[in-house]
């Protein structure tokens, strides 16, 4: 894996490709296996930022061709399917919904920090490779951020198995599957999300603080000294 990711280029509409070579790849509905896992008994909502929901990455191979990957709604489909399988109660909310008004234990907000891919003309191999760094932020029922978890995922596909644009698409799907596997295996350990249900229950059942009546308030005022003149 490269020592660092290249800066993200998130474009909300697919651009027209110029120059010779390259291809435009779009992921409409990637095939993601159904996760077979024990659900976490917690109520969770997800909010997908617009840049995450409409992510496009373009890259010019120096002196050669221009490539583009349009993730479309693939990220939303992946994370919605994944979280629906992971939690007993799951919903997707819009940007204008205040999660503090909902009966949920946690809010998840995923994003893409960085995206990179390589083509055979760069690596001098038959491989197309894709690296994605996702980030998952988790908020409790009161809206306080409790976790900020980066996830690095990788996928690779060969031109000997698939054509050029199809191989790049396949590599992107494999990177998404890699991210899904990491989330399933490590999310609770990395973020402690399963404990938020208990935290919400304690918060809702905690008694209201008792404010004493004014007549019940005791003071430590010093008694006036006796009048020595009497």
N, CA, C and O of each residue as an XYZ file, in Angstrom:
920
protein
N       0.842     -1.189      0.000
C       0.000      0.000      0.000
C       0.878      1.239      0.000
O       1.900      1.258      0.687
N       0.512      2.283     -0.753
C       1.338      3.483     -0.777
C       1.473      4.067      0.609
O       0.643      3.833      1.487
N       2.548      4.841      0.791
C       2.792      5.415      2.109
C       1.750      6.436      2.482
O       1.556      6.721      3.664
N       1.076      6.990      1.500
C       0.001      7.931      1.803
C      -0.991      7.935      0.652
O      -0.663      7.558     -0.473
N      -2.195      8.362      0.950
C      -3.220      8.474     -0.073
C      -3.105      9.831     -0.759
O      -2.631     10.801     -0.167
N      -3.538      9.885     -1.994
C      -3.619     11.162     -2.681
C      -4.864     11.900     -2.212
O      -5.819     11.267     -1.762
N      -4.872     13.236     -2.310
C      -6.047     13.983     -1.861
C      -7.295     13.548     -2.608
O      -7.255     13.234     -3.798
N      -8.390     13.536     -1.890
C      -9.665     13.153     -2.483
C     -10.132     14.213     -3.471
O     -10.029     15.410     -3.203
N     -10.647     13.766     -4.617
C     -11.330     14.654     -5.546
C     -12.763     14.194     -5.617
O     -13.071     13.221     -6.306
N     -13.641     14.873     -4.919
C     -15.044     14.478     -4.889
C     -15.828     15.404     -5.783
O     -15.884     16.605     -5.519
N     -16.438     14.886     -6.834
C     -17.194     15.679     -7.789
C     -18.616     15.151     -7.788
O     -18.833     13.940     -7.841
N     -19.574     16.042     -7.727
C     -20.950     15.623     -7.568
C     -21.607     15.209     -8.872
O     -22.721     14.685     -8.853
N     -20.957     15.424     -9.996
C     -21.486     14.969    -11.271
C     -20.336     14.406    -12.088
O     -19.224     14.929    -12.025
N     -20.579     13.363    -12.843
C     -19.513     12.751    -13.628
C     -19.076     13.702    -14.725
O     -19.912     14.285    -15.415
N     -17.785     13.859    -14.888
C     -17.257     14.780    -15.883
C     -17.030     14.044    -17.190
O     -16.861     12.825    -17.213
N     -17.029     14.805    -18.283
C     -16.759     14.238    -19.583
C     -15.264     14.002    -19.719
O     -14.463     14.903    -19.469
N     -14.893     12.808    -20.110
C     -13.482     12.472    -20.201
C     -12.886     13.010    -21.490
O     -13.506     12.969    -22.553
N     -11.660     13.518    -21.366
C     -10.980     14.066    -22.517
C      -9.719     13.266    -22.775
O      -9.223     12.561    -21.896
N      -9.198     13.385    -24.009
C      -7.941     12.738    -24.326
C      -8.160     11.279    -24.703
O      -9.273     10.757    -24.630
N      -7.078     10.642    -25.103
C      -7.173      9.268    -25.558
C      -6.935      8.319    -24.406
O      -6.311      8.678    -23.408
N      -7.437      7.098    -24.552
C      -7.229      6.088    -23.530
C      -8.084      6.335    -22.313
O      -8.899      7.257    -22.287
N      -7.890      5.486    -21.277
C      -8.639      5.639    -20.049
C     -10.065      5.167    -20.214
O     -10.448      4.642    -21.260
N     -10.842      5.362    -19.172
C     -12.236      4.929    -19.199
C     -12.979      5.583    -18.062
O     -12.379      6.058    -17.097
N     -14.276      5.602    -18.184
C     -15.148      6.063    -17.107
C     -15.888      4.855    -16.562
O     -16.586      4.156    -17.297
N     -15.729      4.615    -15.264
C     -16.310      3.446    -14.616
C     -17.354      3.911    -13.618
O     -17.115      4.845    -12.852
N     -18.509      3.264    -13.623
C     -19.565      3.618    -12.678
C     -20.035      2.378    -11.944
O     -20.297      1.338    -12.549
N     -20.139      2.506    -10.615
C     -20.637      1.410     -9.781
C     -22.079      1.718     -9.425
O     -22.349      2.567     -8.575
N     -23.001      1.029    -10.077
C     -24.417      1.283     -9.816
C     -24.933      0.466     -8.641
O     -25.510      1.016     -7.703
N     -24.728     -0.830     -8.689
C     -25.243     -1.712     -7.637
C     -24.282     -2.875     -7.454
O     -24.534     -3.978     -7.937
N     -23.171     -2.624     -6.749
C     -22.171     -3.680     -6.585
C     -22.731     -4.864     -5.813
O     -23.535     -4.704     -4.895
N     -22.294     -6.047     -6.200
C     -22.743     -7.263     -5.529
C     -21.940     -7.453     -4.246
O     -20.738     -7.718     -4.283
N     -22.621     -7.312     -3.120
C     -21.990     -7.480     -1.812
C     -22.662     -8.665     -1.125
O     -23.881     -8.660     -0.953
N     -21.894     -9.679     -0.728
C     -22.506    -10.846     -0.058
C     -23.261    -10.433      1.207
O     -22.892     -9.466      1.874
N     -24.309    -11.168      1.522
C     -25.085    -10.914      2.739
C     -24.244    -11.305      3.957
O     -23.837    -12.460      4.080
N     -23.981    -10.350      4.860
C     -23.178    -10.694      6.046
C     -23.937    -11.666      6.951
O     -25.115    -11.459      7.246
N     -23.258    -12.722      7.387
C     -23.849    -13.705      8.296
C     -23.232    -13.485      9.672
O     -22.216    -14.090     10.011
N     -23.850    -12.621     10.454
C     -23.290    -12.226     11.749
C     -24.407    -12.120     12.787
O     -25.584    -11.991     12.447
N     -24.014    -12.177     14.051
C     -24.959    -11.939     15.141
C     -25.171    -10.434     15.282
O     -24.216     -9.662     15.370
N     -26.427    -10.037     15.300
C     -26.729     -8.609     15.366
C     -26.442     -8.044     16.757
O     -26.607     -8.719     17.772
N     -26.011     -6.796     16.768
C     -25.799     -6.078     18.026
C     -27.135     -5.474     18.439
O     -27.747     -4.761     17.644
N     -27.613     -5.738     19.674
C     -28.929     -5.232     20.100
C     -28.885     -3.742     20.424
O     -28.779     -3.346     21.584
N     -28.967     -2.938     19.390
C     -28.856     -1.501     19.547
C     -29.619     -0.822     18.416
O     -29.716     -1.355     17.310
N     -30.161      0.360     18.704
C     -30.902      1.119     17.699
C     -29.985      2.184     17.098
O     -29.473      3.053     17.804
N     -29.789      2.100     15.783
C     -28.801      2.944     15.106
C     -29.429      3.617     13.891
O     -30.276      3.033     13.215
N     -29.007      4.845     13.622
C     -29.374      5.549     12.400
C     -28.098      5.942     11.677
O     -27.054      6.122     12.303
N     -28.179      6.075     10.360
C     -27.038      6.524      9.560
C     -27.424      7.781      8.803
O     -28.557      7.941      8.349
N     -26.448      8.664      8.681
C     -26.635      9.886      7.888
C     -25.494      9.943      6.874
O     -24.321      9.915      7.247
N     -25.849     10.023      5.584
C     -24.844      9.999      4.531
C     -24.630     11.408      3.966
O     -25.547     11.970      3.369
N     -23.444     11.982      4.144
C     -23.160     13.300      3.570
C     -23.256     13.258      2.041
O     -23.070     12.203      1.435
N     -23.541     14.386      1.429
C     -23.727     14.432     -0.023
C     -22.468     14.002     -0.770
O     -22.556     13.289     -1.770
N     -21.303     14.426     -0.298
C     -20.051     14.073     -0.966
C     -19.802     12.563     -0.913
O     -19.166     12.009     -1.810
N     -20.290     11.905      0.117
C     -20.176     10.452      0.251
C     -21.187      9.763     -0.657
O     -20.900      8.723     -1.250
N     -22.356     10.348     -0.757
C     -23.460      9.764     -1.508
C     -23.266      9.891     -3.020
O     -23.890      9.156     -3.786
N     -22.407     10.814     -3.456
C     -22.217     11.076     -4.885
C     -20.723     11.224     -5.181
O     -20.285     12.222     -5.752
N     -19.955     10.214     -4.784
C     -18.503     10.328     -4.865
C     -17.977      9.930     -6.244
O     -18.300      8.864     -6.768
N     -17.150     10.824     -6.823
C     -16.479     10.548     -8.096
C     -15.003     10.880     -7.940
O     -14.645     11.936     -7.420
N     -14.153      9.971     -8.396
C     -12.708     10.226     -8.377
C     -12.178     10.186     -9.802
O     -12.457      9.248    -10.549
N     -11.405     11.219    -10.182
C     -10.773     11.263    -11.495
C      -9.267     11.349    -11.328
O      -8.762     11.975    -10.396
N      -8.574     10.721    -12.228
C      -7.116     10.753    -12.152
C      -6.513     10.701    -13.550
O      -6.910      9.886    -14.383
N      -5.562     11.569    -13.788
C      -4.846     11.614    -15.052
C      -3.516     10.895    -14.889
O      -2.668     11.311    -14.100
N      -3.341      9.817    -15.635
C      -2.050      9.143    -15.645
C      -1.117      9.996    -16.487
O      -1.374     10.209    -17.672
N      -0.049     10.481    -15.897
C       0.813     11.488    -16.514
C       1.253     11.043    -17.905
O       1.835      9.974    -18.090
N       0.951     11.910    -18.879
C       1.362     11.665    -20.252
C       0.586     10.580    -20.966
O       0.915     10.233    -22.100
N      -0.454     10.028    -20.316
C      -1.151      8.906    -20.937
C      -2.657      9.133    -20.957
O      -3.151      9.894    -21.789
N      -3.393      8.491    -20.062
C      -4.841      8.501    -20.165
C      -5.504      9.043    -18.898
O      -4.873      9.194    -17.851
N      -6.777      9.325    -19.032
C      -7.568      9.827    -17.910
C      -8.598      8.781    -17.521
O      -9.295      8.231    -18.375
N      -8.688      8.509    -16.215
C      -9.617      7.512    -15.704
C     -10.553      8.164    -14.695
O     -10.189      9.131    -14.026
N     -11.743      7.631    -14.598
C     -12.727      8.152    -13.658
C     -13.508      6.995    -13.049
O     -13.904      6.057    -13.741
N     -13.719      7.083    -11.743
C     -14.587      6.113    -11.058
C     -15.720      6.879    -10.386
O     -15.489      7.714     -9.512
N     -16.926      6.589    -10.801
C     -18.131      7.194    -10.234
C     -18.764      6.155     -9.316
O     -19.317      5.153     -9.770
N     -18.671      6.422     -7.998
C     -19.214      5.461     -7.031
C     -20.737      5.492     -6.981
O     -21.364      4.558     -6.481
N     -21.343      6.585     -7.508
C     -22.789      6.670     -7.512
C     -23.378      6.417     -6.132
O     -22.933      6.994     -5.140
N     -24.375      5.555     -6.079
C     -25.010      5.204     -4.803
C     -24.423      3.936     -4.191
O     -24.983      3.374     -3.250
N     -23.274      3.484     -4.740
C     -22.697      2.223     -4.269
C     -22.342      2.269     -2.789
O     -22.557      1.297     -2.066
N     -21.795      3.402     -2.335
C     -21.439      3.508     -0.915
C     -22.673      3.418     -0.028
O     -22.668      2.716      0.984
N     -23.724      4.127     -0.407
C     -24.971      4.075      0.373
C     -25.515      2.643      0.419
O     -25.918      2.163      1.479
N     -25.525      1.972     -0.720
C     -26.035      0.605     -0.768
C     -25.213     -0.321      0.119
O     -25.762     -1.141      0.855
N     -23.879     -0.181      0.041
C     -23.006     -1.032      0.844
C     -23.252     -0.835      2.330
O     -23.497     -1.800      3.054
N     -23.187      0.422      2.793
C     -23.279      0.676      4.224
C     -24.691      0.424      4.758
O     -24.846     -0.014      5.898
N     -25.708      0.690      3.963
C     -27.072      0.411      4.404
C     -27.283     -1.095      4.577
O     -27.863     -1.538      5.568
N     -26.814     -1.867      3.614
C     -26.938     -3.324      3.723
C     -26.135     -3.850      4.893
O     -26.589     -4.732      5.622
N     -24.946     -3.312      5.071
C     -24.067     -3.770      6.145
C     -24.653     -3.462      7.516
O     -24.736     -4.347      8.368
N     -25.061     -2.212      7.736
C     -25.576     -1.823      9.041
C     -26.923     -2.472      9.338
O     -27.228     -2.760     10.496
N     -27.728     -2.705      8.312
C     -29.003     -3.400      8.522
C     -28.785     -4.804      9.044
O     -29.606     -5.335      9.792
N     -27.664     -5.409      8.643
C     -27.342     -6.753      9.101
C     -26.672     -6.757     10.472
O     -26.780     -7.729     11.220
N     -25.981     -5.668     10.797
C     -25.199     -5.623     12.039
C     -26.019     -5.269     13.270
O     -25.709     -5.722     14.372
N     -27.090     -4.444     13.091
C     -27.828     -3.924     14.237
C     -29.287     -4.364     14.191
O     -29.867     -4.517     13.116
N     -29.873     -4.564     15.369
C     -31.259     -5.035     15.418
C     -32.242     -3.987     14.904
O     -33.294     -4.334     14.367
N     -31.905     -2.711     15.067
C     -32.761     -1.635     14.550
C     -31.875     -0.652     13.797
O     -30.898     -0.136     14.339
N     -32.229     -0.401     12.540
C     -31.419      0.494     11.722
C     -32.299      1.301     10.787
O     -33.266      0.784     10.229
N     -31.955      2.583     10.618
C     -32.681      3.457      9.697
C     -31.705      4.467      9.099
O     -30.615      4.685      9.628
N     -32.107      5.069      8.004
C     -31.319      6.120      7.347
C     -32.087      7.418      7.491
O     -33.285      7.467      7.215
N     -31.405      8.476      7.922
C     -32.065      9.767      8.114
C     -31.478     10.793      7.145
O     -30.369     10.627      6.637
N     -32.238     11.841      6.904
C     -31.798     12.903      6.007
C     -30.999     13.951      6.774
O     -30.950     13.943      8.004
N     -30.378     14.849      6.023
C     -29.537     15.871      6.640
C     -30.327     16.819      7.539
O     -29.787     17.352      8.508
N     -31.604     17.030      7.220
C     -32.386     17.996      7.993
C     -33.089     17.364      9.205
O     -33.890     18.024      9.866
N     -32.794     16.101      9.495
C     -33.367     15.437     10.662
C     -32.422     15.564     11.845
O     -31.232     15.271     11.733
N     -32.955     16.001     12.978
C     -32.145     16.104     14.184
C     -32.164     14.745     14.889
O     -33.205     14.335     15.401
N     -31.027     14.042     14.921
C     -31.023     12.704     15.529
C     -31.352     12.709     17.012
O     -31.738     11.678     17.563
N     -31.205     13.858     17.667
C     -31.529     13.927     19.098
C     -33.019     13.798     19.349
O     -33.449     13.542     20.473
N     -33.812     13.978     18.287
C     -35.265     13.837     18.417
C     -35.725     12.393     18.176
O     -36.915     12.099     18.283
N     -34.799     11.505     17.857
C     -35.163     10.131     17.510
C     -34.838      9.172     18.654
O     -33.912      9.423     19.426
N     -35.588      8.081     18.770
C     -35.312      7.080     19.821
C     -34.189      6.130     19.405
O     -34.410      4.929     19.247
N     -32.998      6.671     19.229
C     -31.862      5.859     18.790
C     -30.757      5.902     19.844
O     -30.687      6.819     20.663
N     -29.903      4.890     19.799
C     -28.753      4.835     20.708
C     -27.521      5.480     20.096
O     -26.661      5.999     20.808
N     -27.443      5.443     18.747
C     -26.238      5.951     18.097
C     -26.553      6.439     16.690
O     -27.475      5.954     16.034
N     -25.761      7.416     16.245
C     -25.809      7.898     14.869
C     -24.452      7.621     14.233
O     -23.412      7.928     14.815
N     -24.467      7.035     13.026
C     -23.241      6.766     12.279
C     -23.193      7.673     11.057
O     -24.166      7.786     10.312
N     -22.045      8.318     10.864
C     -21.864      9.174      9.690
C     -20.564      8.767      8.989
O     -19.479      9.119      9.451
N     -20.665      8.025      7.875
C     -19.460      7.612      7.150
C     -19.042      8.666      6.129
O     -19.865      9.457      5.667
N     -17.765      8.667      5.783
C     -17.247      9.563      4.753
C     -16.049      8.898      4.094
O     -15.572      7.863      4.561
N     -15.559      9.495      3.003
C     -14.357      9.013      2.335
C     -13.264     10.052      2.501
O     -13.393     11.183      2.033
N     -12.188      9.664      3.169
C     -11.048     10.556      3.366
C     -10.165     10.616      2.129
O      -9.689     11.687      1.750
N      -9.949      9.472      1.503
C      -9.012      9.408      0.386
C      -9.348      8.232     -0.515
O      -9.911      7.225     -0.085
N      -8.983      8.397     -1.784
C      -9.249      7.362     -2.788
C      -8.090      7.376     -3.778
O      -7.658      8.439     -4.226
N      -7.594      6.194     -4.114
C      -6.499      6.099     -5.076
C      -6.641      4.826     -5.873
O      -7.098      3.809     -5.351
N      -6.248      4.872     -7.145
C      -6.207      3.644     -7.910
C      -4.983      3.647     -8.810
O      -4.425      4.701     -9.117
N      -4.573      2.459     -9.229
C      -3.464      2.332    -10.170
C      -3.892      1.433    -11.314
O      -4.711      0.530    -11.142
N      -3.321      1.694    -12.495
C      -3.626      0.933    -13.707
C      -2.347      0.255    -14.181
O      -1.257      0.628    -13.747
N      -2.463     -0.741    -15.069
C      -1.275     -1.487    -15.484
C      -0.142     -0.632    -16.039
O       1.029     -0.960    -15.847
N      -0.472      0.453    -16.720
C       0.589      1.286    -17.276
C       1.417      1.971    -16.197
O       2.544      2.394    -16.454
N       0.864      2.082    -14.990
C       1.616      2.656    -13.874
C       2.423      1.604    -13.132
O       3.585      1.830    -12.794
N       1.806      0.449    -12.878
C       2.450     -0.579    -12.057
C       3.306     -1.546    -12.858
O       4.047     -2.349    -12.292
N       3.197     -1.464    -14.207
C       3.917     -2.393    -15.081
C       3.544     -3.848    -14.787
O       4.373     -4.752    -14.893
N       2.289     -4.049    -14.419
C       1.749     -5.390    -14.200
C       0.421     -5.485    -14.933
O       0.032     -4.570    -15.658
N      -0.269     -6.600    -14.738
C      -1.616     -6.762    -15.312
C      -2.702     -6.313    -14.349
O      -3.886     -6.538    -14.603
N      -2.313     -5.677    -13.240
C      -3.257     -5.418    -12.155
C      -3.835     -4.006    -12.182
O      -3.144     -3.025    -12.454
N      -5.126     -3.949    -11.889
C      -5.773     -2.707    -11.475
C      -5.942     -2.798     -9.965
O      -6.353     -3.841     -9.457
N      -5.635     -1.730     -9.239
C      -5.761     -1.739     -7.775
C      -6.471     -0.481     -7.307
O      -6.326      0.591     -7.895
N      -7.237     -0.630     -6.244
C      -7.980      0.498     -5.664
C      -7.753      0.518     -4.164
O      -7.841     -0.512     -3.495
N      -7.457      1.712     -3.638
C      -7.350      1.929     -2.196
C      -8.404      2.949     -1.795
O      -8.547      3.985     -2.444
N      -9.136      2.661     -0.738
C     -10.128      3.607     -0.208
C      -9.894      3.759      1.286
O      -9.739      2.768      1.999
N      -9.867      4.990      1.755
C      -9.833      5.199      3.204
C     -11.165      5.825      3.627
O     -11.418      7.010      3.408
N     -11.996      4.993      4.234
C     -13.254      5.461      4.793
C     -13.003      6.009      6.202
O     -11.984      5.716      6.827
N     -13.941      6.798      6.676
C     -13.918      7.260      8.058
C     -15.331      7.147      8.617
O     -16.296      7.568      7.979
N     -15.443      6.578      9.804
C     -16.744      6.432     10.444
C     -16.759      7.243     11.734
O     -15.968      7.004     12.646
N     -17.673      8.204     11.792
C     -17.886      8.969     13.022
C     -19.163      8.455     13.686
O     -20.166      8.192     13.024
N     -19.099      8.320     15.007
C     -20.248      7.812     15.766
C     -20.603      8.816     16.850
O     -19.736      9.327     17.559
N     -21.898      9.087     16.959
C     -22.416     10.028     17.951
C     -23.407      9.299     18.845
O     -24.117      8.402     18.391
N     -23.454      9.686     20.115
C     -24.412      9.067     21.022
C     -25.772      9.734     20.892
O     -25.955     10.611     20.048
N     -26.731      9.324     21.724
C     -28.109      9.810     21.604
C     -28.243     11.293     21.907
O     -29.247     11.910     21.550
N     -27.243     11.871     22.561
C     -27.265     13.304     22.870
C     -26.528     14.140     21.828
O     -26.462     15.364     21.945
N     -25.970     13.478     20.804
C     -25.281     14.197     19.742
C     -23.801     14.407     19.986
O     -23.148     15.143     19.248
N     -23.265     13.767     21.017
C     -21.839     13.903     21.319
C     -21.039     12.868     20.538
O     -21.371     11.682     20.556
N     -19.989     13.308     19.852
C     -19.163     12.367     19.100
C     -18.364     11.494     20.058
O     -17.682     11.993     20.953
N     -18.461     10.181     19.855
C     -17.791      9.238     20.751
C     -16.731      8.408     20.034
O     -15.939      7.731     20.689
N     -16.699      8.446     18.712
C     -15.700      7.672     17.973
C     -15.434      8.324     16.626
O     -16.323      8.926     16.025
N     -14.181      8.193     16.157
C     -13.746      8.716     14.862
C     -12.757      7.692     14.310
O     -11.569      7.735     14.627
N     -13.253      6.777     13.488
C     -12.510      5.573     13.119
C     -12.163      5.561     11.631
O     -13.071      5.503     10.802
N     -10.869      5.615     11.260
C     -10.463      5.488      9.860
C     -10.327      4.019      9.465
O      -9.866      3.201     10.262
N     -10.725      3.682      8.245
C     -10.674      2.314      7.757
C      -9.991      2.309      6.388
O     -10.500      2.921      5.449
N      -8.855      1.634      6.260
C      -8.134      1.535      4.992
C      -8.482      0.211      4.319
O      -8.321     -0.856      4.913
N      -8.965      0.284      3.063
C      -9.406     -0.912      2.346
C      -8.711     -1.000      0.992
O      -8.316      0.014      0.416
N      -8.569     -2.231      0.491
C      -7.802     -2.468     -0.736
C      -8.465     -3.538     -1.586
O      -9.007     -4.513     -1.065
N      -8.417     -3.346     -2.914
C      -8.918     -4.350     -3.839
C      -8.066     -4.391     -5.093
O      -7.534     -3.364     -5.515
N      -7.926     -5.587     -5.704
C      -7.085     -5.744     -6.894
C      -7.731     -6.716     -7.869
O      -8.317     -7.720     -7.464
N      -7.618     -6.407     -9.170
C      -8.175     -7.268    -10.200
C      -7.248     -7.240    -11.419
O      -6.606     -6.223    -11.685
N      -7.176     -8.341    -12.154
C      -6.257     -8.452    -13.276
C      -6.967     -8.276    -14.614
O      -8.113     -8.689    -14.786
N      -6.263     -7.654    -15.554
C      -6.810     -7.485    -16.898
C      -6.896     -8.810    -17.634
O      -7.642     -8.931    -18.606
N      -6.134     -9.815    -17.181
C      -6.206    -11.129    -17.820
C      -7.519    -11.836    -17.507
O      -7.920    -12.764    -18.209
N      -8.181    -11.385    -16.446
C      -9.470    -11.967    -16.074
C     -10.628    -11.114    -16.577
O     -11.640    -11.642    -17.039
N     -10.475     -9.779    -16.484
C     -11.513     -8.848    -16.915
C     -10.906     -7.825    -17.868
O      -9.690     -7.630    -17.882
N     -11.744     -7.178    -18.657
C     -11.289     -6.075    -19.497
C     -10.884     -4.897    -18.648
O     -11.122     -4.899    -17.440
N     -10.266     -3.870    -19.259
C      -9.713     -2.746    -18.510
C     -10.690     -2.065    -17.580
O     -10.453     -2.029    -16.372
N     -11.800     -1.514    -18.103
C     -12.745     -0.796    -17.261
C     -13.447     -1.745    -16.290
O     -13.750     -1.369    -15.158
N     -13.702     -2.967    -16.734
C     -14.358     -3.935    -15.849
C     -13.426     -4.368    -14.717
O     -13.869     -4.611    -13.595
N     -12.122     -4.461    -15.028
C     -11.155     -4.828    -13.995
C     -11.050     -3.736    -12.943
O     -10.943     -4.030    -11.753
N     -11.078     -2.473    -13.373
C     -11.031     -1.362    -12.412
C     -12.287     -1.355    -11.552
O     -12.220     -1.131    -10.344
N     -13.425     -1.601    -12.177
C     -14.679     -1.676    -11.421
C     -14.635     -2.809    -10.408
O     -15.067     -2.650     -9.267
N     -14.114     -3.947    -10.829
C     -14.005     -5.104     -9.942
C     -13.083     -4.803     -8.760
O     -13.383     -5.190     -7.630
N     -11.969     -4.119     -9.008
C     -11.043     -3.761     -7.930
C     -11.715     -2.840     -6.915
O     -11.490     -2.968     -5.711
N     -12.543     -1.909     -7.403
C     -13.250     -1.002     -6.498
C     -14.245     -1.770     -5.630
O     -14.357     -1.505     -4.433
N     -14.961     -2.713     -6.222
C     -15.920     -3.518     -5.460
C     -15.194     -4.350     -4.407
O     -15.675     -4.483     -3.282
N     -14.035     -4.913     -4.767
C     -13.278     -5.710     -3.798
C     -12.768     -4.844     -2.651
O     -12.707     -5.306     -1.512
N     -12.400     -3.596     -2.935
C     -11.987     -2.685     -1.865
C     -13.153     -2.409     -0.926
O     -12.966     -2.334      0.288
N     -14.358     -2.256     -1.479
C     -15.536     -2.029     -0.654
C     -15.839     -3.259      0.201
O     -16.230     -3.130      1.361
N     -15.661     -4.446     -0.370
C     -15.870     -5.677      0.403
C     -14.841     -5.785      1.531
O     -15.160     -6.238      2.630
N     -13.607     -5.365      1.248
C     -12.565     -5.382      2.268
C     -12.952     -4.465      3.428
O     -12.779     -4.822      4.593
N     -13.480     -3.273      3.097
C     -13.932     -2.351      4.137
C     -15.067     -2.963      4.948
O     -15.095     -2.841      6.173
N     -16.003     -3.622      4.269
C     -17.134     -4.245      4.969
C     -16.649     -5.306      5.947
O     -17.148     -5.393      7.069
N     -15.671     -6.117      5.524
C     -15.144     -7.157      6.407
C     -14.474     -6.556      7.635
O     -14.639     -7.059      8.746
N     -13.717     -5.478      7.436
C     -13.057     -4.815      8.562
C     -14.084     -4.244      9.539
O     -13.910     -4.335     10.755
N     -15.154     -3.656      9.003
C     -16.191     -3.081      9.861
C     -16.860     -4.178     10.693
O     -17.075     -4.003     11.892
N     -17.187     -5.298     10.062
C     -17.827     -6.403     10.776
C     -16.932     -6.916     11.905
O     -17.400     -7.159     13.017
N     -15.653     -7.077     11.610
C     -14.737     -7.694     12.568
C     -14.278     -6.748     13.670
O     -14.028     -7.187     14.793
N     -14.162     -5.456     13.367
C     -13.471     -4.559     14.286
C     -14.293     -3.380     14.797
O     -13.843     -2.683     15.706
N     -15.481     -3.133     14.249
C     -16.185     -1.908     14.570
C     -16.486     -1.759     16.060
O     -16.210     -0.714     16.650
N     -17.044     -2.789     16.661
C     -17.417     -2.659     18.074
C     -16.180     -2.492     18.949
O     -16.186     -1.708     19.898
N     -15.122     -3.230     18.629
C     -13.889     -3.110     19.403
C     -13.259     -1.726     19.241
O     -12.729     -1.162     20.198
N     -13.321     -1.186     18.024
C     -12.679      0.095     17.750
C     -13.495      1.284     18.241
O     -12.928      2.327     18.568
N     -14.823      1.142     18.299
C     -15.667      2.289     18.624
C     -16.476      2.132     19.906
O     -16.925      3.130     20.470
N     -16.675      0.889     20.385
C     -17.491      0.679     21.572
C     -18.958      0.987     21.363
O     -19.651      1.359     22.309
N     -19.447      0.839     20.132
C     -20.818      1.250     19.823
C     -21.857      0.446     20.595
O     -22.926      0.973     20.904
N     -21.574     -0.813     20.916
C     -22.568     -1.640     21.606
C     -22.879     -1.123     23.007
O     -23.943     -1.419     23.550
N     -21.976     -0.364     23.592
C     -22.185      0.144     24.955
C     -23.098      1.373     24.981
O     -23.530      1.799     26.053
N     -23.394      1.945     23.811
C     -24.196      3.170     23.785
C     -25.646      2.913     24.158
O     -26.335      3.827     24.612
N     -26.123      1.688     23.975
C     -27.488      1.358     24.394
C     -27.606      1.446     25.913
O     -28.590      1.972     26.432
N     -26.607      0.934     26.623
C     -26.606      1.000     28.082
C     -26.481      2.453     28.551
O     -27.133      2.858     29.513
N     -25.653      3.219     27.877
C     -25.468      4.624     28.259
C     -26.765      5.405     28.102
O     -27.105      6.238     28.942
N     -27.492      5.127     27.010
C     -28.771      5.819     26.796
C     -29.789      5.411     27.857
O     -30.542      6.251     28.349
N     -29.816      4.122     28.214
C     -30.759      3.650     29.229
C     -30.477      4.306     30.573
O     -31.407      4.699     31.277
N     -29.203      4.429     30.937
C     -28.862      5.082     32.204
C     -29.267      6.542     32.192
O     -29.726      7.081     33.199
N     -29.094      7.172     31.055
C     -29.438      8.593     30.952
C     -30.945      8.806     31.088
O     -31.385      9.760     31.730
N     -31.746      7.902     30.472
C     -33.198      8.072     30.483
C     -33.812      7.704     31.826
O     -34.861      8.235     32.188
N     -33.174      6.798     32.575
C     -33.743      6.362     33.847
C     -33.171      7.106     35.045
O     -33.633      6.922     36.171
N     -32.173      7.939     34.810
C     -31.579      8.686     35.921
C     -32.617      9.643     36.501
O     -33.283     10.350     35.745
N     -32.771      9.682     37.830
C     -33.759     10.584     38.431
C     -33.356     12.040     38.237
O     -32.176     12.379     38.153
N     -34.367     12.875     38.169
C     -34.096     14.306     38.051
C     -33.417     14.795     39.320
O     -33.747     14.329     40.410
N     -32.481     15.719     39.204
C     -31.812     16.240     40.401
C     -32.806     16.936     41.320
O     -33.702     17.645     40.863
N     -32.637     16.725     42.621
C     -33.541     17.315     43.605
C     -33.063     18.720     43.956
O     -31.944     18.916     44.429
N     -33.917     19.667     43.719
C     -33.608     21.051     44.073
C     -34.331     21.378     45.371
O     -35.562     21.402     45.377
N     -33.641     21.627     46.450
C     -34.301     21.865     47.744
C     -35.114     23.146     47.744
O     -34.763     24.143     47.113
N     -36.227     23.076     48.485
C     -37.011     24.289     48.679
C     -36.195     25.289     49.492
O     -35.287     24.922     50.238
N     -36.541     26.542     49.330
C     -35.784     27.583     50.016
C     -35.826     27.402     51.526
O     -34.859     27.714     52.221
N     -36.956     26.895     52.038
C     -37.099     26.728     53.487
C     -36.256     25.578     54.010
O     -35.972     25.506     55.206
N     -35.845     24.656     53.097
C     -35.059     23.507     53.509
C     -33.560     23.770     53.487
O     -32.773     22.957     53.971
N     -33.172     24.898     52.929
C     -31.758     25.185     52.792
C     -31.173     25.560     54.142
O     -31.654     26.475     54.809
N     -30.134     24.845     54.535
C     -29.470     25.120     55.800
C     -28.223     25.950     55.541
O     -27.561     25.808     54.513
N     -27.922     26.804     56.479
C     -26.731     27.627     56.354
C     -25.809     27.354     57.517
O     -26.192     26.736     58.511
N     -24.617     27.815     57.377
C     -23.639     27.667     58.453
C     -23.287     29.030     59.036
O     -22.149     29.267     59.440
N     -24.259     29.910     59.076
C     -24.013     31.249     59.606
C     -23.625     31.157     61.080
O     -24.190     30.363     61.832
N     -22.666     31.967     61.477
C     -22.204     31.976     62.866
C     -23.207     32.710     63.710
O     -23.716     33.763     63.324
N     -23.495     32.139     64.886
C     -24.455     32.773     65.787
C     -23.899     34.121     66.272
O     -22.709     34.255     66.556
N     -24.774     35.089     66.354
C     -24.319     36.385     66.814
C     -23.759     36.263     68.248
O     -24.331     35.557     69.079
N     -22.664     36.940     68.526
C     -22.112     36.878     69.891
C     -23.063     37.520     70.907
O     -23.818     38.425     70.552
N     -23.038     37.062     72.172
C     -23.959     37.630     73.184
C     -23.630     39.106     73.443
O     -22.488     39.549     73.321
N     -24.675     39.833     73.802
C     -24.514     41.262     74.094
C     -23.968     41.390     75.504
O     -24.685     41.156     76.477
N     -22.664     41.773     75.617
C     -22.002     41.824     76.897
C     -22.463     43.009     77.766
O     -22.161     43.062     78.958
N     -23.190     43.948     77.166
C     -23.613     45.142     77.924
C     -24.875     44.879     78.721
O     -25.242     45.672     79.587
N     -25.551     43.754     78.430
C     -26.822     43.512     79.124
C     -26.572     42.845     80.450
O     -27.518     42.559     81.185
